[in-house]
Amino acid sequence: MKVLIVGGGPSGTSLGLWLLKNGIKPILFEKKTFPKDKLCGGLITPRGRKELNLLNISYKHLAFEPPNINISDGGSLNLSFKNDMGIELIKRQQFDKLLVDEYVQRGGTLKENHEIKDINTEKKYITSAQGEKYFYDILVIAEGAGGRLRKKLQEPKLQNALCLEYKNRDEIPSRDKKSINVYFLDDKPGYAWRFDNSDETVLGIGSLLNYTELKNKFNNIFGEVHKLKGAYVPYGLQPRQSSIKDIYFVGDAGGYVNSLLGEGISYGIASGRALADIIVNNNNSLDCVLRENLSFYLSLRNLFFSKTLSKLNIKLLKKYQELAIFICKEFILRSDFTVFGYRKLLQYFWRYKIGQ
């Protein structure tokens, strides 16, 4: 079976690694050369750690675990708790290279500096910028949210959020003060983040706002900085898989990003595993679990950011801070992709209230 993968990020390499495990040797195309820079906070959740363990990827030498987690709305809500879940930070430049090196070492074919310019869906081949043609049985697009191939195939658009980011290497807090900080925005779905890695602090913001509005919010939270980098990330209701036979999307290109937190690494890696199961076993059960998970968090996001309910949500979270921390750990940062649902959430809230 000829499987071609366009895009060398975590989702593309994850798919490649899972196909190799099943005796299929794909070709992975990357338009840049590794190591390549990538705008990303680099958050590895328990979900991501599980996915990497399934692939037998040893990444701990690249990871840093800040001791504290802080969640704020920029005003009255301030939740602080210990990072006892093992949430880690990685640098995407190093992480992506680690994954693709593993892919090559395990027998995968990598073609760097190969940008794919065109697709012929009738004769089933792709054309690189060098004019080379590659025929496929299965074509997988993993080029990210801003890729051009989705538009070329006339597939439905992704709902993307704009992200801006800055890496500060000048003012680095001491280890005991390092933290993962999330600041929810007050008027639009989205949030800002400050992640203290081992030798740098990553400042970022993402939302359904235009560049000027988003930059102003960034400046209000973090102060004005120069050389902000920008990129698009899927953030909302996403379309189904491609309607074109034998063409699939994974990772950001397929909208596999948590619709509440914007978490994408674990979902991208898991979407590669899910697609490998579809290709090898014609089994879409994991993909269904992922989509149900993403749909749940989108509805949770809409509830959290509802104009009529957002102030009430903040008041409840502030009043019941221990419960809010529990919800963050158990429902938002849990270690798998299963969905508890609102009934379970209400049960926990009721039990907590009775306990008080």
Secondary structure, DSSP 8 states (H G I E B T S, - for coil): --EEEE--SHHHHHHHHHHHHTT---EEE-SS-SS-------EE-HHHHHHHHHTT---GGG-B--SEEEEE-SSS-EEEEE-TT--EE--HHHHHHHHHHHHHHTT-EEETT--EEEEETTTTEEEETTS-EEE-SEEEE-S-TT-SHHHHTT-----EEEEEEEEE-SS---GGG-EEEEEE-SSSSEEEEEEE-SS-EEEEEEESS-HHHHHHHHHHHH---S--EEEEEE-S----S-SSTTEEE-GGGGT-S-TTT---HHHHHHHHHHHHHHHHH---HHHHHHHHHHHHHHHHHHHHT-TTTHHHHHHHHHHTHHHHHHHIIIIIS-SS-----HHHHHHHHHHHHHH-
